Amino acid sequence: MTESPKHQCSSCGRLTVEYSKFKCPKCKESSIYRCYTCREKHVPYTCTVCSYEGP
């Protein structure tokens, strides 16, 4: 049995296997990973490529 890949949340930095992944809405280059908690609480994230800040 293989373990699900863990990714670092772009908002809180926590490693998680339960996340949503999407491209930055501004530059479309960086992948944004957000854990369930940060998505529910609307914790801001910052794109590492273009510095876009989102909810």
VENHUZI-V782185 format. One line per field, one symbol per residue. ss: DSSP state (H for helix, E for strand, C for the rest). psi: psi as a letter, one per 30 degrees, with the letter a starting at -180 (. if undefined). A space follows every 10 residues. Layout:
ss: ???
psi: ???
This chain:
ss: CCCCCCEECC CCCCEECCEE EEECCCCCCC EEEEEHHHHH HCCCEECCCC CCEEC
psi: kkkkkklkkf effkklfjlk kllkfefgek kkkkleeeee ghkllkkfef gkkl.
